[in-house]
């Protein structure tokens, strides 16, 4: 049976007798409960930032990631050569609110009995458990994890953080499953004080670069890893929640980013995904320092950009740096081909043309590049999707449909509430992109087949 271990506040290794009086904090990335889920190099970076922050202030910490496929003796679908891939799943009953949706509902991740036995074997037990949520409508996984924790350690406090806790704090409070709801980043003053209050201790000063360094020791044999050189985004796209989750924009010292990633490279990771929301919207010297150092420090690395790159920033020099650094998977934020009435202001037709031209000139091939197009926006019709897909194919690149999820606090949420048949503010489960909350009639298999036909008809014959 796999085990998780406590990591010392003083070193990167296991605890010793000198750590016995340190608060013990366990972080849990829970299961996904959903109609569909796929692993695109996923890591719970917010939780990892919290754990590293706490470790550097004197706590001993540990991590249980229910979506980590590197555990030995746990059956897991064979990943793709680049480390991405399917997650194991078991069908479970749908929540009452979603019984009408004609899709199978599953729990994704480690087997429940494996998690239960692993937690039971953790010795000594934690003083505090922090559970994250990566999507608002994935809260059933956080609630299930909390219930399991309380069964094993009834006197241990449980803290909730992440996207759901930040965007839907009132709903999270109503579950009565958590002792503390952290709305926003842990390094926010009130959140920091509240967590230490649960530990019955005075809060220590925040460590340097709080929220910008990450606890990676919880993945001793990573199949893949991540790079996060900045947090936040200077743009305010109406369909995006980045500004709610991390207000402002903070950049890290490139040398620190690479030093941190190099430790995962030494543990065996060769595929690294950029998780930045605005990687390219940075001063050229900062970006050049980051990208130019990667090949020497991480030889043989394969880089991936699953978060949409900002096309307007793809000048000739940047594309050359990305190619030399080892970028092999590129996703671009096209969203729509209707440049005159975009739901954002981040891209023009001229900028798109220049960005693609520079990528091809730098040596990237069309198979490496994909374009996200939005589907399910309030008032959007299938013709818009067809035009966007046909536009992407006209450049020889694959369109990837990104189904819209309405997130409270984002600019488009009020309009989404008006057009949706669901009470989006009252129940986060209805914010699930898989139920097509803003598409008239919601999800159906006939509508899904129509969408596939629309996408298929946009592809040129022989393409």
C-alpha positions in Angstrom: 0.0 0.0 0.0 1.4 3.4 -0.9 2.3 5.8 1.9 2.5 9.5 2.4 5.1 10.9 4.8 5.7 14.1 6.8 8.2 16.5 5.3 10.4 18.6 7.6 10.2 22.3 7.9 14.0 22.4 8.0 14.9 20.2 5.0 13.3 18.6 2.0 13.4 15.2 3.8 11.4 13.3 6.3 10.8 14.7 9.8 13.2 14.0 12.7 12.9 14.3 16.5 13.6 18.0 16.1 10.3 18.5 14.3 8.1 16.8 16.9 6.7 20.1 18.2 6.0 21.5 14.7 2.3 21.8 13.6 1.5 19.0 11.2 -0.5 20.2 8.1 -1.9 17.7 5.6 -3.0 18.9 2.2 -5.6 16.9 0.2 -6.4 17.3 -3.5 -9.7 15.4 -3.6 -11.4 13.2 -6.2 -13.3 14.7 -9.1 -17.0 14.0 -9.2 -18.1 14.8 -12.7 -19.5 13.6 -16.1 -16.0 13.8 -17.7 -12.4 14.5 -16.6 -9.0 14.3 -18.3 -5.6 15.0 -16.9 -3.7 17.7 -18.8 -0.7 17.7 -16.5 -2.8 18.7 -13.6 -1.3 19.8 -10.3 -3.1 21.6 -7.4 -0.8 24.6 -7.5 -2.8 26.7 -5.0 -2.6 23.9 -2.5 1.1 23.4 -3.2 1.7 27.1 -2.6 -0.1 26.9 0.8 1.8 23.8 1.9 5.2 25.4 1.0 4.2 28.6 2.7 3.4 26.7 5.9 6.5 24.5 5.7 8.7 27.6 5.4 7.1 29.0 8.6 7.9 26.0 10.7 5.2 23.4 10.0 5.8 19.8 8.9 3.6 19.1 5.9 2.3 16.2 3.8 0.3 15.8 0.6 -2.4 13.3 -0.6 -3.3 14.0 -4.2 -6.2 11.7 -5.2 -5.4 12.5 -8.9 -1.7 11.5 -8.8 -1.1 8.5 -11.0 2.5 7.8 -9.9 1.5 5.6 -6.9 2.8 2.1 -7.3 0.4 -0.8 -7.1 -2.6 1.4 -7.9 -4.2 0.6 -11.3 -4.2 3.6 -13.6 -4.9 4.1 -17.3 -1.8 4.1 -19.4 -0.8 7.8 -19.9 0.2 9.3 -23.2 4.0 9.5 -23.8 3.9 13.2 -22.7 2.4 12.3 -19.3 -1.2 13.5 -19.9 -4.0 11.0 -20.1 -7.2 9.5 -18.7 -8.0 9.2 -15.0 -9.4 6.0 -13.4 -13.1 6.3 -12.6 -16.0 4.5 -11.0 -19.6 5.3 -11.8 -21.5 6.8 -8.8 -25.1 8.1 -8.4 -25.7 11.5 -9.8 -26.5 14.3 -7.4 -30.3 14.9 -7.2 -29.8 18.3 -8.9 -28.3 16.6 -12.0 -30.5 13.5 -12.3 -32.1 14.9 -15.4 -28.7 15.1 -17.3 -28.5 12.1 -19.6 -24.8 11.3 -18.9 -23.0 8.9 -16.5 -21.5 10.5 -13.4 -18.3 9.2 -12.0 -15.7 9.6 -9.2 -12.2 10.1 -10.8 -9.0 9.4 -9.0 -7.5 7.0 -6.5 -9.8 4.2 -5.1 -11.7 5.2 -2.0 -10.3 2.3 0.1 -6.8 3.3 -0.9 -7.3 6.8 0.3 -8.9 5.6 3.5 -6.1 3.2 4.3 -3.4 5.7 3.5 -4.8 8.3 5.8 -5.4 5.8 8.6 -1.7 4.8 8.3 -0.4 8.4 8.5 1.5 8.6 11.8 1.4 10.9 13.7 -2.0 12.3 12.6 -2.3 15.9 11.3 -3.2 18.9 13.4 -4.9 20.5 10.5 -6.1 19.3 7.0 -6.4 21.7 4.1 -8.6 20.6 1.2 -8.6 22.3 -2.2 -11.2 22.6 -5.0 -10.1 23.1 -8.6 -13.6 23.9 -9.9 -16.7 25.3 -8.3 -18.8 22.3 -9.2 -16.3 19.8 -8.0 -17.2 20.5 -4.3 -18.7 17.0 -3.8 -15.1 15.7 -3.9 -14.0 18.1 -1.2 -17.1 17.3 0.9 -16.3 13.5 0.6 -12.7 14.1 1.6 -13.8 16.1 4.6 -16.2 13.4 5.7 -13.5 10.8 5.5 -11.1 13.0 7.4 -13.6 13.5 10.2 -14.3 9.8 10.4 -10.6 9.0 10.9 -9.6 12.0 13.0 -12.8 13.5 14.5 -10.9 16.2 16.5 -8.8 17.5 13.5 -9.8 20.8 12.0 -10.6 20.9 8.3 -9.9 24.0 6.1 -11.3 24.5 2.6 -9.6 26.5 -0.1 -9.4 26.8 -3.8 -11.8 28.0 -6.6 -15.0 26.8 -5.0 -14.1 28.4 -1.6 -13.2 31.7 -3.3 -16.1 31.9 -5.8 -18.9 30.3 -3.7 -18.0 30.9 0.0 -21.7 31.1 1.1 -22.5 27.8 -0.5 -19.4 26.3 1.1 -20.5 27.5 4.5 -23.9 26.0 4.0 -22.4 22.5 3.7 -21.2 22.6 7.4 -18.3 20.3 6.4 -15.4 22.7 7.1 -14.1 24.6 10.1 -12.7 27.4 8.0 -13.4 28.6 4.4 -10.5 30.4 2.8 -11.8 32.8 0.2 -8.8 33.9 -1.8 -5.2 33.1 -1.4 -3.8 32.0 2.0 -1.3 34.8 2.1 -4.2 37.3 2.3 -3.9 38.8 5.8 -7.2 37.7 7.2 -6.8 34.2 5.8 -3.3 33.8 7.2 -4.5 34.9 10.7 -7.6 32.7 10.6 -5.6 29.6 9.8 -3.2 30.1 12.6 -6.1 30.9 14.9 -7.3 27.3 14.3 -3.8 26.1 15.3 -4.1 28.2 18.5 -0.9 30.0 17.6 0.1 33.5 16.7 0.6 33.9 13.0 4.3 34.1 12.0 5.5 36.5 9.4 4.7 35.4 5.8 7.8 33.9 4.1 9.4 35.7 1.2 7.6 35.0 -2.1 4.6 33.7 -0.2 2.2 32.1 -2.8 4.9 32.0 -5.4 6.9 28.9 -4.3 5.5 25.4 -4.3 5.7 22.2 -2.3 6.9 19.6 -4.8 8.3 17.0 -2.4 4.8 15.3 -2.2 5.6 13.9 -5.7 8.7 11.8 -5.1 8.6 10.2 -8.6 6.7 12.6 -10.8 5.6 11.5 -14.2 5.3 15.2 -15.2 5.6 18.5 -13.5 4.8 22.2 -13.9 6.3 25.6 -14.3 4.6 28.6 -12.8 6.6 31.8 -13.3 3.7 34.3 -12.6 0.3 34.4 -11.0 -2.7 36.5 -12.1 -3.5 38.2 -15.3 -3.6 41.9 -16.3 -6.6 41.3 -18.6 -10.3 41.2 -17.6 -11.9 38.8 -20.0 -15.6 38.5 -19.2 -15.7 34.7 -19.3 -12.6 34.2 -17.1 -12.3 34.0 -13.3 -8.5 34.6 -13.1 -8.8 38.1 -11.6 -11.2 36.7 -8.9 -8.9 33.9 -7.9 -5.7 35.9 -7.8 -6.1 39.7 -8.1 -3.2 41.5 -9.6 -0.1 40.1 -11.3 3.0 38.8 -9.6 6.1 37.5 -11.3 8.8 35.3 -9.9 12.6 35.5 -10.2 13.3 33.3 -13.3 16.3 31.7 -11.5 14.0 30.5 -8.7 11.5 29.1 -11.1 14.2 27.0 -12.8 15.9 25.9 -9.6 12.5 24.6 -8.3 11.7 22.8 -11.6 15.2 21.3 -11.7 14.5 19.4 -8.5 11.6 17.7 -10.3 13.7 17.0 -13.3 16.2 15.3 -11.0 13.3 13.2 -9.7 12.6 12.0 -13.2 10.1 14.4 -14.8 10.7 15.3 -18.4 7.4 16.8 -19.3 6.6 20.2 -17.8 3.4 22.3 -18.3 3.3 26.1 -18.0 0.4 27.0 -15.7 0.7 30.7 -16.0 -2.4 32.6 -17.0 -0.4 35.4 -18.6 3.1 33.9 -19.3 3.8 36.0 -22.4 2.4 39.3 -21.1 5.7 40.1 -19.4 8.7 42.3 -20.1 10.9 40.8 -22.8 14.1 40.7 -20.6 12.2 38.7 -17.9 10.8 36.2 -20.4 14.0 35.9 -22.2 15.9 35.1 -19.0 13.4 32.4 -18.1 13.2 30.7 -21.5 16.9 31.0 -22.4 18.0 29.1 -19.3 15.6 26.2 -19.6 17.5 24.0 -22.1 20.8 24.0 -20.1 19.2 23.4 -16.7 16.5 20.9 -17.9 18.1 19.0 -20.7 15.7 17.0 -22.8 12.7 18.7 -21.3 9.4 18.8 -23.2 7.3 21.9 -22.5 3.6 22.2 -22.8 1.3 25.2 -22.7 -2.3 23.8 -22.0 -3.4 27.3 -20.8 -4.0 29.5 -23.8 -1.1 31.6 -24.9 -1.8 35.2 -25.7 -1.3 35.3 -29.5 -0.7 39.1 -29.6 2.6 38.4 -27.6 3.9 35.9 -30.1 6.5 38.1 -31.8 9.4 36.6 -33.8 11.9 36.6 -30.9 9.5 35.1 -28.4 8.6 32.3 -30.8 12.3 31.5 -31.3 12.8 31.4 -27.6 9.9 29.1 -27.1 11.1 26.8 -29.8 14.7 26.7 -28.4 13.3 26.1 -24.9 11.6 22.9 -25.9 7.9 23.9 -26.2 6.1 21.0 -27.9 2.4 21.6 -27.1 0.9 25.0 -27.9 -2.7 26.1 -27.3 -3.8 29.5 -28.5 -6.8 31.5 -27.2 -8.7 32.1 -30.4 -12.2 31.8 -28.7 -14.1 33.1 -31.7 -13.4 34.1 -35.3 -15.7 37.1 -35.0 -13.0 39.7 -34.2 -15.5 42.6 -34.4 -17.6 41.5 -31.4 -15.3 39.3 -29.2 -16.2 38.7 -25.5 -12.7 40.1 -24.8 -10.2 42.6 -26.1 -7.1 40.4 -26.2 -6.8 39.7 -30.0 -7.3 41.2 -33.4 -7.2 39.5 -36.8 -3.9 41.1 -37.6 -2.4 39.9 -34.3 -3.6 36.4 -35.0 -2.1 36.4 -38.5 1.3 37.7 -37.2 1.4 35.2 -34.2 0.8 32.2 -36.5 3.3 33.4 -39.0 5.9 33.8 -36.3 5.2 30.4 -34.8 5.7 28.7 -38.2 8.8 30.7 -39.0 10.3 29.6 -35.7 9.9 26.0 -36.8 6.7 24.8 -35.0 4.6 22.5 -37.1 0.9 22.5 -37.4 0.4 19.3 -35.3 1.9 21.1 -32.3 -0.5 23.9 -32.4 -4.2 24.0 -31.4 -6.7 26.8 -30.9 -9.3 26.9 -28.2 -12.8 28.0 -29.3 -15.5 28.8 -26.8 -18.9 27.0 -26.9 -21.9 27.6 -24.7 -21.6 31.3 -24.1 -24.8 33.2 -23.3 -26.6 33.9 -26.6 -24.0 32.0 -28.7 -25.2 29.9 -31.6 -23.7 26.9 -33.4 -22.8 29.0 -36.4 -20.3 31.0 -34.4 -18.6 27.7 -33.4 -18.6 26.5 -37.0 -17.0 29.8 -38.2 -14.3 29.6 -35.4 -13.5 26.0 -36.2 -13.3 26.7 -39.9 -11.1 29.7 -39.3 -8.7 27.6 -37.2 -8.6 24.8 -39.9 -7.9 27.4 -42.6 -4.5 27.8 -40.9 -4.0 24.1 -40.7 -4.4 23.9 -36.9 -6.7 21.8 -34.8 -9.7 23.6 -33.1 -10.4 22.5 -29.5 -13.8 23.2 -28.0 -13.7 24.8 -24.6 -17.1 24.5 -23.0 -18.1 27.6 -21.0 -18.5 27.4 -17.3 -20.2 30.4 -15.6 -18.2 31.4 -12.5 -19.6 33.8 -9.9 -17.9 37.2 -10.0 -16.8 37.0 -13.6 -18.0 39.7 -16.0 -20.3 37.4 -17.9 -22.0 35.8 -14.9 -25.0 38.1 -14.7 -25.8 37.5 -18.3 -25.3 33.8 -17.8 -27.8 33.9 -15.0 -30.4 35.7 -17.2 -30.2 33.2 -20.0 -29.8 29.9 -18.1 -32.6 27.6 -17.1 -30.6 26.8 -13.9 -30.3 28.8 -10.7 -26.6 29.3 -11.2 -26.0 31.4 -8.1 -27.8 29.0 -5.8 -26.2 25.7 -6.8 -22.6 25.4 -8.2 -23.3 22.0 -9.7 -25.2 23.9 -12.4 -22.0 25.8 -13.3 -20.6 22.6 -14.7 -19.6 23.1 -18.3 -20.7 19.5 -19.1 -24.4 20.3 -18.5 -24.2 23.3 -21.0 -25.8 25.6 -18.5 -26.3 28.5 -21.0 -27.3 26.5 -24.0 -31.1 26.5 -24.6 -32.3 23.1 -23.4 -29.0 22.2 -21.9 -27.0 19.1 -22.7 -28.5 16.3 -24.8 -27.0 13.6 -26.9 -28.8 14.9 -30.0 -27.3 18.4 -29.4 -23.9 16.9 -28.8 -24.2 15.0 -32.1 -25.2 18.3 -33.8 -22.1 20.0 -32.3 -19.9 17.2 -33.6 -21.5 17.6 -37.1 -20.9 21.3 -37.0 -17.2 20.8 -36.1 -16.8 18.1 -38.7 -18.3 20.2 -41.5 -15.9 23.0 -40.6 -12.9 20.7 -41.4 -11.7 20.8 -45.0 -11.9 17.6 -46.9 -8.7 15.7 -46.8 -7.6 17.8 -43.8 
